[in-house]
Amino acid sequence: MFLQALDPEDVFSYFGTNSVLDGRKFPSRVRKGADGNIKHLELLVVVGPDVYQFHTEDTERYILTNLNIGAELLRDASLGAEFRVHLIKMIILTEPEADLNITSNITSSLISVCEWSQKVSPQNDSDPQHADLVLYVTRFDLELPDGNKQARGVTQLGGACSSFWTCAITEDTGFDLGVTIAHEIGHRSVGEPTL
């Protein structure tokens, strides 16, 4: 169940200095912009019910704050390419989804999120609701196959060109979530850790 249906003007955001978009569709699949160094990423954020239960009424503001932190980190020219993150939609789940399974197996969790994301993000790149990346935020303590619980996020390295690996999972551990978001976008977009 979704917490609320947000109006399009409430969910399409530009995390940068120019906040007026006039409803334009930006280049997708993390393509370079007209100036050659700026890449645009259309993002759909799915907030797990565990995050909603923890943050309740402050969930949307909390997630937007962390998205701003992550987006600002990705704007740093020292990374070799500046990213502009465009929030296409935010879905706040208040109850678990039957087809979305976050477990101690981080690989099967990522596959589950990627499969589920195919249902909520149209495949057609020209669809205004299409997202290049579906970011799932959870409070579940992510665990690597070796039992290491220091993982804060997971995505397929270099998955930007894949039609299946259009997802990432990030663990909500506080305001360092913004750093984790930037890190996972960097892994997915360029294959090497950005931050």
N, CA, C and O atoms as a DFTB+ gen file, in Angstrom:
780 C
 N C O
     1  1       0.847      -1.163       0.000
     2  2       0.000       0.000       0.000
     3  2       0.898       1.234       0.000
     4  3       1.893       1.287       0.724
     5  1       0.546       2.207      -0.803
     6  2       1.299       3.448      -0.866
     7  2       0.729       4.424       0.144
     8  3      -0.482       4.477       0.355
     9  1       1.602       5.196       0.767
    10  2       1.178       6.173       1.755
    11  2       0.299       7.241       1.127
    12  3      -0.769       7.569       1.642
    13  1       0.758       7.772       0.021
    14  2      -0.013       8.837      -0.612
    15  2       0.315       8.884      -2.091
    16  3       1.395       8.476      -2.518
    17  1      -0.629       9.384      -2.861
    18  2      -0.385       9.616      -4.270
    19  2       0.015      11.080      -4.411
    20  3      -0.805      11.976      -4.215
    21  1       1.268      11.315      -4.748
    22  2       1.752      12.680      -4.880
    23  2       1.440      13.205      -6.267
    24  3       1.459      12.451      -7.240
    25  1       1.156      14.478      -6.362
    26  2       0.939      15.114      -7.651
    27  2       2.272      15.226      -8.377
    28  3       3.313      15.372      -7.735
    29  1       2.258      15.161      -9.721
    30  2       3.516      15.230     -10.467
    31  2       4.357      16.455     -10.130
    32  3       5.583      16.361     -10.072
    33  1       3.726      17.595      -9.910
    34  2       4.502      18.793      -9.597
    35  2       5.157      18.710      -8.220
    36  3       6.073      19.478      -7.925
    37  1       4.701      17.793      -7.384
    38  2       5.289      17.627      -6.055
    39  2       6.457      16.652      -6.039
    40  3       7.263      16.667      -5.109
    41  1       6.554      15.810      -7.053
    42  2       7.570      14.770      -7.001
    43  2       8.685      14.946      -8.019
    44  3       9.721      14.292      -7.896
    45  1       8.516      15.792      -9.005
    46  2       9.574      15.996      -9.986
    47  2      10.432      17.133      -9.492
    48  3      10.018      18.292      -9.521
    49  1      11.605      16.812      -9.045
    50  2      12.479      17.812      -8.454
    51  2      13.826      17.794      -9.136
    52  3      14.258      16.771      -9.667
    53  1      14.476      18.923      -9.115
    54  2      15.826      19.046      -9.635
    55  2      16.701      19.457      -8.479
    56  3      16.475      20.500      -7.865
    57  1      17.691      18.656      -8.178
    58  2      18.572      18.957      -7.070
    59  2      19.754      19.745      -7.606
    60  3      20.824      19.186      -7.846
    61  1      19.563      21.026      -7.792
    62  2      20.623      21.873      -8.304
    63  2      20.248      23.323      -8.184
    64  3      19.261      23.674      -7.538
    65  1      21.051      24.177      -8.817
    66  2      20.810      25.607      -8.683
    67  2      19.672      26.088      -9.559
    68  3      19.032      27.085      -9.223
    69  1      19.394      25.423     -10.666
    70  2      18.311      25.825     -11.546
    71  2      17.126      24.909     -11.299
    72  3      17.111      23.775     -11.776
    73  1      16.135      25.387     -10.560
    74  2      15.027      24.514     -10.175
    75  2      13.842      24.583     -11.130
    76  3      12.848      23.893     -10.905
    77  1      13.910      25.384     -12.178
    78  2      12.805      25.498     -13.116
    79  2      13.090      24.604     -14.313
    80  3      14.091      24.787     -15.006
    81  1      12.216      23.643     -14.555
    82  2      12.450      22.680     -15.620
    83  2      11.459      22.789     -16.766
    84  3      11.702      22.230     -17.836
    85  1      10.364      23.482     -16.578
    86  2       9.340      23.621     -17.603
    87  2       8.860      22.275     -18.134
    88  3       8.473      22.174     -19.298
    89  1       8.881      21.242     -17.298
    90  2       8.383      19.938     -17.693
    91  2       9.219      19.222     -18.736
    92  3       8.743      18.262     -19.341
    93  1      10.461      19.660     -18.968
    94  2      11.308      19.024     -19.971
    95  2      11.762      17.651     -19.510
    96  3      11.992      17.425     -18.323
    97  1      11.885      16.751     -20.451
    98  2      12.428      15.419     -20.190
    99  2      13.923      15.471     -20.463
   100  3      14.348      15.827     -21.562
   101  1      14.717      15.116     -19.464
   102  2      16.159      15.164     -19.617
   103  2      16.671      13.878     -20.234
   104  3      16.013      12.842     -20.148
   105  1      17.840      13.934     -20.858
   106  2      18.413      12.720     -21.434
   107  2      18.504      11.623     -20.386
   108  3      18.811      11.872     -19.220
   109  1      18.232      10.416     -20.824
   110  2      18.152       9.311     -19.891
   111  2      19.349       8.396     -19.975
   112  3      20.285       8.633     -20.739
   113  1      19.306       7.341     -19.172
   114  2      20.352       6.331     -19.115
   115  2      21.708       6.963     -18.836
   116  3      22.732       6.519     -19.356
   117  1      21.704       7.990     -18.021
   118  2      22.912       8.655     -17.569
   119  2      23.757       9.093     -18.762
   120  3      24.964       8.853     -18.797
   121  1      23.116       9.734     -19.736
   122  2      23.841      10.260     -20.889
   123  2      24.443      11.607     -20.554
   124  3      23.961      12.325     -19.677
   125  1      25.501      11.934     -21.267
   126  2      26.127      13.233     -21.065
   127  2      25.202      14.314     -21.589
   128  3      24.491      14.122     -22.575
   129  1      25.222      15.449     -20.915
   130  2      24.432      16.594     -21.328
   131  2      25.116      17.341     -22.456
   132  3      26.168      16.924     -22.940
   133  1      24.514      18.451     -22.876
   134  2      25.015      19.238     -23.992
   135  2      26.418      19.764     -23.738
   136  3      27.190      19.925     -24.683
   137  1      26.765      20.035     -22.495
   138  2      28.097      20.566     -22.212
   139  2      29.152      19.474     -22.110
   140  3      30.325      19.784     -21.898
   141  1      28.775      18.201     -22.254
   142  2      29.728      17.112     -22.299
   143  2      30.138      16.527     -20.966
   144  3      30.524      15.359     -20.915
   145  1      30.072      17.278     -19.895
   146  2      30.528      16.770     -18.608
   147  2      29.403      16.515     -17.623
   148  3      29.626      15.895     -16.584
   149  1      28.214      16.972     -17.924
   150  2      27.096      16.797     -16.998
   151  2      26.261      15.600     -17.434
   152  3      25.870      15.487     -18.596
   153  1      25.998      14.714     -16.488
   154  2      25.156      13.553     -16.742
   155  2      23.868      13.715     -15.950
   156  3      23.879      14.178     -14.810
   157  1      22.760      13.328     -16.569
   158  2      21.454      13.438     -15.925
   159  2      20.959      12.043     -15.551
   160  3      21.085      11.096     -16.328
   161  1      20.400      11.934     -14.362
   162  2      19.871      10.663     -13.877
   163  2      18.456      10.882     -13.367
   164  3      18.225      11.690     -12.468
   165  1      17.508      10.150     -13.955
   166  2      16.119      10.208     -13.510
   167  2      15.914       9.116     -12.469
   168  3      16.185       7.941     -12.720
   169  1      15.433       9.518     -11.305
   170  2      15.405       8.641     -10.140
   171  2      13.988       8.444      -9.615
   172  3      13.232       9.403      -9.456
   173  1      13.640       7.187      -9.348
   174  2      12.409       6.848      -8.651
   175  2      12.844       6.277      -7.306
   176  3      13.627       5.328      -7.257
   177  1      12.347       6.844      -6.230
   178  2      12.713       6.392      -4.890
   179  2      11.545       5.624      -4.287
   180  3      10.408       6.097      -4.282
   181  1      11.842       4.433      -3.780
   182  2      10.848       3.625      -3.076
   183  2      11.319       3.506      -1.633
   184  3      12.417       3.021      -1.359
   185  1      10.476       3.952      -0.726
   186  2      10.797       3.932       0.700
   187  2      10.093       2.736       1.326
   188  3       8.869       2.624       1.260
   189  1      10.867       1.845       1.930
   190  2      10.309       0.641       2.534
   191  2       9.426       0.943       3.731
   192  3       9.570       1.988       4.366
   193  1       8.508       0.027       4.042
   194  2       7.606       0.243       5.173
   195  2       8.343       0.338       6.505
   196  3       7.856       0.985       7.433
   197  1       9.511      -0.297       6.612
   198  2      10.290      -0.192       7.848
   199  2      10.818       1.229       8.059
   200  3      10.921       1.695       9.193
   201  1      11.149       1.906       6.972
   202  2      11.600       3.303       7.059
   203  2      10.423       4.189       7.449
   204  3      10.549       5.078       8.291
   205  1       9.263       3.929       6.816
   206  2       8.071       4.713       7.151
   207  2       7.682       4.522       8.618
   208  3       7.342       5.491       9.297
   209  1       7.730       3.294       9.108
   210  2       7.368       3.041      10.511
   211  2       8.320       3.745      11.474
   212  3       7.918       4.117      12.576
   213  1       9.567       3.929      11.074
   214  2      10.552       4.588      11.932
   215  2      10.401       6.110      11.904
   216  3      10.442       6.761      12.948
   217  1      10.226       6.674      10.705
   218  2      10.192       8.139      10.557
   219  2       8.773       8.704      10.520
   220  3       8.595       9.913      10.668
   221  1       7.786       7.880      10.331
   222  2       6.354       8.232      10.255
   223  2       6.120       9.501       9.435
   224  3       6.446       9.536       8.248
   225  1       5.563      10.533      10.047
   226  2       5.157      11.742       9.321
   227  2       6.332      12.506       8.710
   228  3       6.130      13.308       7.798
   229  1       7.541      12.276       9.189
   230  2       8.717      12.980       8.672
   231  2       9.417      12.222       7.547
   232  3      10.471      12.656       7.080
   233  1       8.858      11.111       7.110
   234  2       9.525      10.256       6.127
   235  2       9.874      11.003       4.849
   236  3      11.022      10.964       4.407
   237  1       8.910      11.676       4.253
   238  2       9.157      12.349       2.975
   239  2      10.247      13.411       3.114
   240  3      11.163      13.466       2.294
   241  1      10.158      14.240       4.126
   242  2      11.151      15.297       4.328
   243  2      12.538      14.693       4.588
   244  3      13.537      15.183       4.063
   245  1      12.593      13.642       5.388
   246  2      13.852      12.974       5.710
   247  2      14.517      12.419       4.446
   248  3      15.715      12.609       4.235
   249  1      13.738      11.738       3.615
   250  2      14.284      11.161       2.385
   251  2      14.721      12.267       1.434
   252  3      15.796      12.171       0.842
   253  1      13.918      13.310       1.273
   254  2      14.303      14.417       0.392
   255  2      15.582      15.094       0.867
   256  3      16.413      15.487       0.049
   257  1      15.748      15.234       2.176
   258  2      16.979      15.821       2.718
   259  2      18.181      14.968       2.336
   260  3      19.206      15.496       1.904
   261  1      18.061      13.659       2.491
   262  2      19.167      12.769       2.138
   263  2      19.420      12.738       0.635
   264  3      20.568      12.614       0.208
   265  1      18.374      12.846      -0.168
   266  2      18.559      12.924      -1.618
   267  2      19.318      14.193      -1.991
   268  3      20.183      14.169      -2.866
   269  1      18.998      15.284      -1.335
   270  2      19.724      16.528      -1.591
   271  2      21.195      16.395      -1.224
   272  3      22.061      16.887      -1.947
   273  1      21.483      15.737      -0.111
   274  2      22.876      15.509       0.295
   275  2      23.597      14.697      -0.788
   276  3      24.683      15.072      -1.233
   277  1      22.992      13.593      -1.204
   278  2      23.601      12.746      -2.228
   279  2      23.770      13.460      -3.553
   280  3      24.818      13.353      -4.191
   281  1      22.744      14.191      -3.975
   282  2      22.804      14.901      -5.250
   283  2      23.879      15.976      -5.235
   284  3      24.570      16.179      -6.233
   285  1      24.023      16.654      -4.126
   286  2      25.055      17.695      -4.033
   287  2      26.449      17.078      -4.105
   288  3      27.340      17.645      -4.737
   289  1      26.649      15.936      -3.472
   290  2      27.944      15.248      -3.561
   291  2      28.265      14.862      -5.005
   292  3      29.421      14.929      -5.421
   293  1      27.255      14.460      -5.765
   294  2      27.461      14.042      -7.152
   295  2      27.708      15.212      -8.098
   296  3      28.101      15.001      -9.245
   297  1      27.488      16.422      -7.646
   298  2      27.727      17.613      -8.471
   299  2      29.196      18.034      -8.457
   300  3      29.583      18.918      -9.222
   301  1      30.002      17.437      -7.628
   302  2      31.398      17.843      -7.471
   303  2      32.188      17.551      -8.750
   304  3      32.310      16.397      -9.160
   305  1      32.714      18.589      -9.369
   306  2      33.440      18.451     -10.635
   307  2      34.697      17.597     -10.496
   308  3      35.188      17.071     -11.495
   309  1      35.224      17.448      -9.299
   310  2      36.435      16.641      -9.114
   311  2      36.184      15.160      -9.404
   312  3      37.134      14.385      -9.510
   313  1      34.932      14.764      -9.533
   314  2      34.605      13.373      -9.849
   315  2      34.838      13.051     -11.323
   316  3      34.804      11.886     -11.717
   317  1      35.075      14.078     -12.138
   318  2      35.295      13.860     -13.561
   319  2      34.047      14.066     -14.393
   320  3      34.145      14.335     -15.591
   321  1      32.900      13.949     -13.799
   322  2      31.623      14.211     -14.465
   323  2      30.633      14.632     -13.396
   324  3      30.524      14.000     -12.346
   325  1      29.924      15.696     -13.674
   326  2      28.908      16.146     -12.726
   327  2      27.595      15.434     -13.036
   328  3      27.228      15.253     -14.197
   329  1      26.903      15.040     -11.987
   330  2      25.604      14.407     -12.136
   331  2      24.514      15.385     -11.723
   332  3      24.681      16.161     -10.782
   333  1      23.411      15.336     -12.431
   334  2      22.207      16.051     -12.034
   335  2      21.154      14.980     -11.783
   336  3      20.787      14.228     -12.686
   337  1      20.679      14.922     -10.554
   338  2      19.696      13.916     -10.170
   339  2      18.313      14.551     -10.235
   340  3      18.068      15.598      -9.636
   341  1      17.419      13.908     -10.968
   342  2      16.049      14.392     -11.133
   343  2      15.111      13.373     -10.493
   344  3      15.030      12.231     -10.946
   345  1      14.414      13.777      -9.457
   346  2      13.466      12.879      -8.804
   347  2      12.190      12.831      -9.635
   348  3      11.477      13.826      -9.758
   349  1      11.915      11.671     -10.198
   350  2      10.720      11.475     -11.017
   351  2       9.513      11.186     -10.133
   352  3       8.414      11.685     -10.373
   353  1       9.742      10.370      -9.106
   354  2       8.632       9.941      -8.261
   355  2       9.190       9.373      -6.962
   356  3      10.292       8.825      -6.929
   357  1       8.408       9.514      -5.889
   358  2       8.731       8.880      -4.620
   359  2       7.527       8.049      -4.196
   360  3       6.402       8.547      -4.159
   361  1       7.770       6.788      -3.880
   362  2       6.720       5.898      -3.388
   363  2       7.076       5.535      -1.953
   364  3       8.142       4.980      -1.689
   365  1       6.183       5.850      -1.037
   366  2       6.386       5.508       0.368
   367  2       5.462       4.341       0.689
   368  3       4.241       4.491       0.717
   369  1       6.056       3.183       0.928
   370  2       5.270       1.991       1.250
   371  2       4.943       1.990       2.737
   372  3       5.823       2.181       3.576
   373  1       3.675       1.774       3.054
   374  2       3.271       1.691       4.459
   375  2       3.108       0.242       4.905
   376  3       3.041      -0.045       6.100
   377  1       3.044      -0.663       3.936
   378  2       2.930      -2.096       4.208
   379  2       3.862      -2.835       3.253
   380  3       4.153      -2.332       2.167
   381  1       4.333      -4.018       3.639
   382  2       5.219      -4.780       2.748
   383  2       4.518      -5.144       1.441
   384  3       3.314      -5.400       1.418
   385  1       5.280      -5.163       0.368
   386  2       4.796      -5.617      -0.929
   387  2       5.111      -7.107      -1.044
   388  3       6.207      -7.540      -0.687
   389  1       4.160      -7.884      -1.536
   390  2       4.327      -9.339      -1.601
   391  2       5.522      -9.759      -2.456
   392  3       6.208     -10.725      -2.123
   393  1       5.776      -9.050      -3.544
   394  2       6.840      -9.440      -4.475
   395  2       8.182      -8.782      -4.184
   396  3       9.125      -8.930      -4.961
   397  1       8.275      -8.074      -3.096
   398  2       9.493      -7.334      -2.760
   399  2      10.077      -7.913      -1.481
   400  3       9.542      -7.696      -0.393
   401  1      11.181      -8.654      -1.615
   402  2      11.745      -9.377      -0.475
   403  2      13.154      -8.906      -0.154
   404  3      14.081      -9.120      -0.935
   405  1      13.309      -8.273       0.984
   406  2      14.622      -7.876       1.479
   407  2      14.983      -8.874       2.574
   408  3      14.312      -8.958       3.603
   409  1      16.058      -9.631       2.335
   410  2      16.468     -10.685       3.268
   411  2      17.957     -10.550       3.569
   412  3      18.612      -9.616       3.107
   413  1      18.475     -11.479       4.339
   414  2      19.905     -11.468       4.647
   415  2      20.754     -11.827       3.427
   416  3      21.968     -11.626       3.447
   417  1      20.143     -12.351       2.375
   418  2      20.862     -12.627       1.133
   419  2      20.821     -11.365       0.278
   420  3      19.815     -11.083      -0.374
   421  1      21.909     -10.612       0.282
   422  2      21.936      -9.305      -0.375
   423  2      21.745      -9.421      -1.885
   424  3      21.155      -8.534      -2.501
   425  1      22.240     -10.508      -2.487
   426  2      22.094     -10.699      -3.928
   427  2      20.642     -10.951      -4.299
   428  3      20.127     -10.334      -5.232
   429  1      19.973     -11.851      -3.580
   430  2      18.565     -12.118      -3.894
   431  2      17.699     -10.904      -3.572
   432  3      16.678     -10.686      -4.225
   433  1      18.087     -10.119      -2.587
   434  2      17.356      -8.885      -2.275
   435  2      17.452      -7.908      -3.438
   436  3      16.456      -7.296      -3.824
   437  1      18.659      -7.759      -4.000
   438  2      18.845      -6.855      -5.136
   439  2      18.058      -7.341      -6.343
   440  3      17.421      -6.542      -7.031
   441  1      18.097      -8.632      -6.605
   442  2      17.325      -9.185      -7.719
   443  2      15.836      -8.938      -7.498
   444  3      15.129      -8.570      -8.436
   445  1      15.355      -9.133      -6.282
   446  2      13.947      -8.903      -5.968
   447  2      13.551      -7.449      -6.230
   448  3      12.503      -7.183      -6.819
   449  1      14.386      -6.520      -5.794
   450  2      14.092      -5.096      -6.015
   451  2      14.120      -4.776      -7.505
   452  3      13.263      -4.040      -7.993
   453  1      15.094      -5.321      -8.235
   454  2      15.166      -5.060      -9.673
   455  2      13.943      -5.610     -10.404
   456  3      13.390      -4.944     -11.280
   457  1      13.521      -6.822     -10.048
   458  2      12.324      -7.396     -10.668
   459  2      11.094      -6.567     -10.334
   460  3      10.287      -6.276     -11.217
   461  1      10.941      -6.181      -9.070
   462  2       9.786      -5.385      -8.647
   463  2       9.804      -4.021      -9.319
   464  3       8.752      -3.485      -9.668
   465  1      10.996      -3.456      -9.501
   466  2      11.093      -2.121     -10.099
   467  2      10.598      -2.101     -11.539
   468  3      10.174      -1.058     -12.036
   469  1      10.649      -3.257     -12.216
   470  2      10.139      -3.336     -13.583
   471  2       8.632      -3.050     -13.622
   472  3       8.103      -2.628     -14.650
   473  1       7.952      -3.282     -12.504
   474  2       6.506      -3.056     -12.426
   475  2       6.153      -1.595     -12.169
   476  3       5.070      -1.147     -12.543
   477  1       7.050      -0.852     -11.540
   478  2       6.716       0.518     -11.141
   479  2       7.381       1.576     -12.011
   480  3       7.026       2.752     -11.925
   481  1       8.329       1.186     -12.840
   482  2       8.991       2.131     -13.736
   483  2       8.797       1.664     -15.169
   484  3       9.296       0.603     -15.545
   485  1       8.078       2.440     -15.977
   486  2       7.859       2.044     -17.371
   487  2       9.188       1.828     -18.098
   488  3      10.153       2.557     -17.867
   489  1       9.232       0.833     -18.971
   490  2      10.459       0.532     -19.719
   491  2      10.730       1.536     -20.826
   492  3      11.881       1.757     -21.204
   493  1       9.668       2.145     -21.347
   494  2       9.806       3.099     -22.441
   495  2      10.479       4.370     -21.935
   496  3       9.928       5.076     -21.090
   497  1      11.653       4.656     -22.447
   498  2      12.449       5.798     -22.001
   499  2      11.754       7.137     -22.248
   500  3      12.062       8.125     -21.581
   501  1      10.831       7.178     -23.191
   502  2      10.145       8.441     -23.473
   503  2       8.940       8.671     -22.561
   504  3       8.354       9.753     -22.573
   505  1       8.569       7.670     -21.775
   506  2       7.477       7.822     -20.812
   507  2       7.931       8.752     -19.690
   508  3       9.001       8.541     -19.121
   509  1       7.141       9.780     -19.358
   510  2       7.552      10.720     -18.309
   511  2       7.731      10.077     -16.935
   512  3       8.399      10.652     -16.075
   513  1       7.150       8.898     -16.711
   514  2       7.299       8.210     -15.430
   515  2       8.458       7.206     -15.424
   516  3       8.704       6.539     -14.419
   517  1       9.164       7.105     -16.555
   518  2      10.318       6.202     -16.641
   519  2      11.457       6.733     -15.771
   520  3      11.730       7.933     -15.758
   521  1      12.111       5.836     -15.054
   522  2      13.275       6.211     -14.240
   523  2      14.481       5.398     -14.692
   524  3      14.362       4.221     -15.033
   525  1      15.640       6.042     -14.689
   526  2      16.884       5.344     -15.007
   527  2      17.301       4.433     -13.860
   528  3      17.943       3.404     -14.071
   529  1      16.931       4.822     -12.650
   530  2      17.314       4.062     -11.466
   531  2      16.171       4.076     -10.461
   532  3      15.596       5.126     -10.172
   533  1      15.848       2.900      -9.931
   534  2      14.894       2.787      -8.829
   535  2      15.726       2.534      -7.577
   536  3      16.425       1.527      -7.467
   537  1      15.634       3.459      -6.647
   538  2      16.402       3.396      -5.403
   539  2      15.477       2.964      -4.279
   540  3      14.514       3.661      -3.960
   541  1      15.767       1.813      -3.677
   542  2      14.955       1.299      -2.575
   543  2      15.679       1.603      -1.269
   544  3      16.851       1.264      -1.107
   545  1      14.976       2.240      -0.342
   546  2      15.553       2.600       0.953
   547  2      14.918       1.721       2.026
   548  3      13.694       1.641       2.131
   549  1      15.757       1.064       2.820
   550  2      15.296       0.159       3.872
   551  2      16.071       0.405       5.161
   552  3      17.151       0.995       5.142
   553  1      15.524      -0.044       6.262
   554  2      16.267      -0.034       7.530
   555  2      16.814      -1.429       7.849
   556  3      17.459      -1.628       8.879
   557  1      16.552      -2.389       6.960
   558  2      17.063      -3.746       7.139
   559  2      18.589      -3.694       7.139
   560  3      19.187      -3.025       6.297
   561  1      19.213      -4.388       8.071
   562  2      20.672      -4.401       8.187
   563  2      21.253      -5.276       7.075
   564  3      21.262      -6.502       7.182
   565  1      21.736      -4.639       6.014
   566  2      22.262      -5.368       4.865
   567  2      23.503      -6.170       5.252
   568  3      24.322      -5.736       6.063
   569  1      23.616      -7.350       4.649
   570  2      24.708      -8.258       5.010
   571  2      25.333      -8.859       3.759
   572  3      24.630      -9.367       2.885
   573  1      26.652      -8.799       3.679
   574  2      27.380      -9.402       2.570
   575  2      27.433     -10.920       2.748
   576  3      27.215     -11.418       3.852
   577  1      27.721     -11.664       1.668
   578  2      27.752     -13.131       1.771
   579  2      28.710     -13.667       2.834
   580  3      28.493     -14.758       3.361
   581  1      29.761     -12.921       3.155
   582  2      30.714     -13.389       4.169
   583  2      30.277     -13.059       5.591
   584  3      31.028     -13.284       6.540
   585  1      29.061     -12.523       5.743
   586  2      28.543     -12.190       7.067
   587  2      28.837     -10.770       7.519
   588  3      28.403     -10.355       8.594
   589  1      29.572     -10.025       6.706
   590  2      29.907      -8.637       7.026
   591  2      28.647      -7.775       6.965
   592  3      27.989      -7.697       5.928
   593  1      28.320      -7.136       8.073
   594  2      27.123      -6.293       8.130
   595  2      27.465      -4.811       8.010
   596  3      26.668      -3.956       8.398
   597  1      28.646      -4.504       7.475
   598  2      29.036      -3.108       7.289
   599  2      28.534      -2.533       5.967
   600  3      28.709      -1.342       5.710
   601  1      27.915      -3.358       5.127
   602  2      27.375      -2.878       3.855
   603  2      26.254      -1.886       4.125
   604  3      25.403      -2.125       4.981
   605  1      26.252      -0.794       3.410
   606  2      25.206       0.223       3.555
   607  2      24.372       0.368       2.294
   608  3      23.371       1.085       2.279
   609  1      24.794      -0.322       1.231
   610  2      24.055      -0.260      -0.014
   611  2      24.573      -1.304      -0.977
   612  3      25.644      -1.878      -0.779
   613  1      23.795      -1.543      -2.028
   614  2      24.192      -2.520      -3.040
   615  2      23.547      -2.150      -4.370
   616  3      22.402      -1.700      -4.421
   617  1      24.299      -2.347      -5.435
   618  2      23.799      -2.212      -6.791
   619  2      24.714      -3.021      -7.694
   620  3      25.773      -3.474      -7.259
   621  1      24.321      -3.204      -8.936
   622  2      25.159      -3.901      -9.904
   623  2      26.186      -2.913     -10.434
   624  3      25.818      -1.870     -10.974
   625  1      27.467      -3.226     -10.289
   626  2      28.513      -2.339     -10.797
   627  2      28.335      -2.114     -12.287
   628  3      28.187      -3.063     -13.057
   629  1      28.350      -0.841     -12.690
   630  2      28.238      -0.503     -14.096
   631  2      26.917      -0.892     -14.721
   632  3      26.854      -1.099     -15.933
   633  1      25.863      -0.997     -13.940
   634  2      24.567      -1.446     -14.442
   635  2      23.782      -0.404     -15.215
   636  3      22.630      -0.653     -15.571
   637  1      24.367       0.754     -15.485
   638  2      23.636       1.838     -16.134
   639  2      23.132       1.468     -17.522
   640  3      22.107       1.991     -17.960
   641  1      23.819       0.591     -18.213
   642  2      23.423       0.240     -19.575
   643  2      22.519      -0.991     -19.630
   644  3      22.133      -1.426     -20.715
   645  1      22.188      -1.541     -18.497
   646  2      21.365      -2.737     -18.441
   647  2      19.905      -2.368     -18.235
   648  3      19.583      -1.473     -17.453
   649  1      19.020      -3.070     -18.949
   650  2      17.593      -2.812     -18.742
   651  2      17.077      -3.521     -17.491
   652  3      15.994      -3.194     -17.005
   653  1      17.837      -4.492     -16.958
   654  2      17.398      -5.190     -15.751
   655  2      17.967      -4.567     -14.483
   656  3      17.239      -4.386     -13.507
   657  1      19.245      -4.240     -14.482
   658  2      19.902      -3.743     -13.268
   659  2      19.648      -2.249     -13.097
   660  3      20.584      -1.456     -13.006
   661  1      18.391      -1.882     -13.055
   662  2      18.015      -0.473     -12.908
   663  2      17.620      -0.176     -11.470
   664  3      16.684       0.584     -11.221
   665  1      18.333      -0.775     -10.526
   666  2      17.936      -0.613      -9.135
   667  2      19.146      -0.577      -8.218
   668  3      20.245      -0.999      -8.577
   669  1      18.909      -0.065      -7.040
   670  2      19.913      -0.051      -5.975
   671  2      19.167      -0.123      -4.655
   672  3      18.017       0.304      -4.554
   673  1      19.830      -0.666      -3.647
   674  2      19.271      -0.705      -2.293
   675  2      20.203       0.089      -1.402
   676  3      21.422      -0.070      -1.468
   677  1      19.633       0.941      -0.570
   678  2      20.426       1.669       0.418
   679  2      19.818       1.447       1.795
   680  3      18.601       1.354       1.956
   681  1      20.699       1.366       2.778
   682  2      20.267       1.157       4.157
   683  2      20.193       2.498       4.874
   684  3      21.156       3.265       4.880
   685  1      19.054       2.769       5.471
   686  2      18.867       3.997       6.244
   687  2      19.539       3.840       7.602
   688  3      19.059       3.114       8.472
   689  1      20.652       4.531       7.761
   690  2      21.382       4.496       9.033
   691  2      21.516       5.892       9.619
   692  3      22.325       6.113      10.519
   693  1      20.728       6.834       9.115
   694  2      20.827       8.216       9.575
   695  2      21.175       9.113       8.401
   696  3      20.969       8.752       7.242
   697  1      21.704      10.285       8.715
   698  2      21.968      11.248       7.648
   699  2      23.170      10.892       6.784
   700  3      23.455      11.597       5.816
   701  1      23.883       9.812       7.108
   702  2      24.902       9.329       6.178
   703  2      24.252       8.590       5.003
   704  3      24.944       8.155       4.082
   705  1      22.930       8.449       5.037
   706  2      22.196       7.864       3.921
   707  2      22.474       8.640       2.640
   708  3      22.577       8.038       1.571
   709  1      22.597       9.957       2.725
   710  2      22.894      10.770       1.544
   711  2      24.212      10.378       0.896
   712  3      24.314      10.340      -0.330
   713  1      25.218      10.087       1.708
   714  2      26.515       9.643       1.192
   715  2      26.364       8.267       0.536
   716  3      26.935       8.016      -0.525
   717  1      25.598       7.385       1.167
   718  2      25.367       6.050       0.607
   719  2      24.646       6.148      -0.729
   720  3      24.985       5.425      -1.667
   721  1      23.663       7.025      -0.831
   722  2      22.937       7.216      -2.090
   723  2      23.906       7.635      -3.193
   724  3      23.889       7.063      -4.283
   725  1      24.748       8.624      -2.917
   726  2      25.723       9.084      -3.913
   727  2      26.682       7.953      -4.294
   728  3      27.004       7.778      -5.469
   729  1      27.127       7.203      -3.316
   730  2      28.064       6.098      -3.547
   731  2      27.450       5.039      -4.465
   732  3      28.096       4.586      -5.410
   733  1      26.208       4.645      -4.189
   734  2      25.561       3.608      -5.002
   735  2      25.252       4.112      -6.402
   736  3      25.370       3.352      -7.364
   737  1      24.860       5.367      -6.542
   738  2      24.651       5.933      -7.882
   739  2      25.970       5.914      -8.645
   740  3      25.994       5.602      -9.836
   741  1      27.063       6.245      -7.972
   742  2      28.374       6.206      -8.611
   743  2      28.752       4.805      -9.060
   744  3      29.246       4.632     -10.175
   745  1      28.533       3.800      -8.218
   746  2      28.819       2.410      -8.592
   747  2      28.011       2.013      -9.818
   748  3      28.547       1.435     -10.764
   749  1      26.738       2.321      -9.799
   750  2      25.848       1.891     -10.864
   751  2      26.139       2.620     -12.164
   752  3      26.040       2.036     -13.243
   753  1      26.496       3.887     -12.067
   754  2      26.639       4.714     -13.257
   755  2      27.976       4.558     -13.958
   756  3      28.041       4.597     -15.187
   757  1      29.032       4.385     -13.198
   758  2      30.351       4.340     -13.825
   759  2      31.124       3.070     -13.511
   760  3      32.187       2.837     -14.088
   761  1      30.617       2.259     -12.620
   762  2      31.266       0.995     -12.323
   763  2      32.338       1.074     -11.263
   764  3      32.701       0.052     -10.681
   765  1      32.842       2.232     -11.002
   766  2      33.842       2.424      -9.959
   767  2      33.217       3.264      -8.866
   768  3      32.363       4.100      -9.161
   769  1      33.603       3.079      -7.627
   770  2      33.027       3.906      -6.575
   771  2      33.345       5.373      -6.797
   772  3      34.500       5.750      -6.995
   773  1      32.303       6.196      -6.762
   774  2      32.469       7.624      -6.957
   775  2      32.903       8.274      -5.666
   776  3      33.743       9.174      -5.676
   777  1      32.344       7.834      -4.554
   778  2      32.662       8.424      -3.253
   779  2      33.068       7.335      -2.297
   780  3      33.379       7.614      -1.139
